[in-house]
Amino acid sequence: MEELLEVVTFHLPRYENTAKTCKPIPGQVSPSDVTFATKFVAVHLFIKVKGSRPMTYHYLTVDMVRTAKKNGGIH
């Protein structure tokens, strides 16, 4: 898990840049950046909300995401 978190931390600047670009001018973001951002969010949710490797995604519930937002599980 720590290794996965290091990867997420490494890619965080690219994700933030994509998000900054996408908000004011959505058409300015390339399809590959949108794909990257989607995968980034998914992996981040697996690690921070579920606390497990991505293959356990089928056990992640909407309620778990809501609870994590309230108690600081998502940053």
SENUGU-482219 format. One record per residue (C-alpha): x, y, z; residue in three letters. Coordinates in nm, 2 decimals, always signed. Example, Ala and Ser with C-alpha at 12.3 -4.5 7.8 and 13.67 -1.06 7.14 Angstrom:
2
+1.23:-0.45:+0.78:ala
+1.37:-0.11:+0.71:ser
END
This chain:
75
+0.00:+0.00:+0.00:met
+0.28:+0.24:+0.08:glu
+0.43:+0.19:-0.27:glu
+0.09:+0.26:-0.43:leu
+0.06:+0.58:-0.22:leu
+0.41:+0.69:-0.34:glu
+0.30:+0.65:-0.70:val
-0.01:+0.86:-0.63:val
+0.20:+1.13:-0.47:thr
+0.44:+1.13:-0.77:phe
+0.15:+1.18:-1.01:his
-0.04:+1.43:-0.80:leu
+0.10:+1.74:-0.98:pro
-0.01:+1.61:-1.32:arg
-0.36:+1.54:-1.19:tyr
-0.38:+1.89:-1.03:glu
-0.26:+2.05:-1.35:asn
-0.53:+1.86:-1.55:thr
-0.80:+1.96:-1.30:ala
-0.69:+2.33:-1.31:lys
-0.71:+2.33:-1.69:thr
-1.03:+2.14:-1.71:cys
-1.24:+2.36:-1.49:lys
-1.22:+2.69:-1.68:pro
-1.17:+2.55:-2.03:ile
-1.30:+2.19:-2.05:pro
-1.22:+2.15:-2.43:gly
-0.85:+2.23:-2.36:gln
-0.78:+1.90:-2.20:val
-0.66:+1.61:-2.41:ser
-0.84:+1.28:-2.40:pro
-0.53:+1.11:-2.26:ser
-0.53:+1.36:-1.97:asp
-0.89:+1.29:-1.90:val
-0.81:+0.92:-1.90:thr
-0.52:+0.98:-1.67:phe
-0.72:+1.19:-1.43:ala
-1.00:+0.93:-1.41:thr
-0.75:+0.65:-1.33:lys
-0.58:+0.87:-1.08:phe
-0.90:+0.94:-0.89:val
-1.00:+0.57:-0.90:ala
-0.66:+0.46:-0.75:val
-0.67:+0.74:-0.50:his
-1.01:+0.63:-0.38:leu
-0.90:+0.27:-0.35:phe
-0.61:+0.37:-0.13:ile
-0.75:+0.65:+0.08:lys
-1.12:+0.54:+0.11:val
-1.11:+0.16:+0.09:lys
-0.76:+0.13:+0.22:gly
-0.68:-0.17:+0.00:ser
-0.54:-0.26:-0.34:arg
-0.75:-0.18:-0.65:pro
-0.88:-0.53:-0.70:met
-1.11:-0.49:-0.41:thr
-1.31:-0.22:-0.58:tyr
-1.62:-0.43:-0.61:his
-1.66:-0.39:-0.23:tyr
-1.64:-0.01:-0.23:leu
-1.98:+0.14:-0.17:thr
-2.11:+0.49:-0.22:val
-2.18:+0.51:+0.15:asp
-1.81:+0.43:+0.22:met
-1.71:+0.73:+0.00:val
-1.95:+0.96:+0.17:arg
-1.83:+0.86:+0.52:thr
-1.47:+0.90:+0.41:ala
-1.54:+1.26:+0.30:lys
-1.68:+1.34:+0.64:lys
-1.40:+1.18:+0.85:asn
-1.10:+1.29:+0.65:gly
-1.04:+0.98:+0.45:gly
-1.02:+1.17:+0.12:ile
-0.76:+1.45:+0.09:his
END
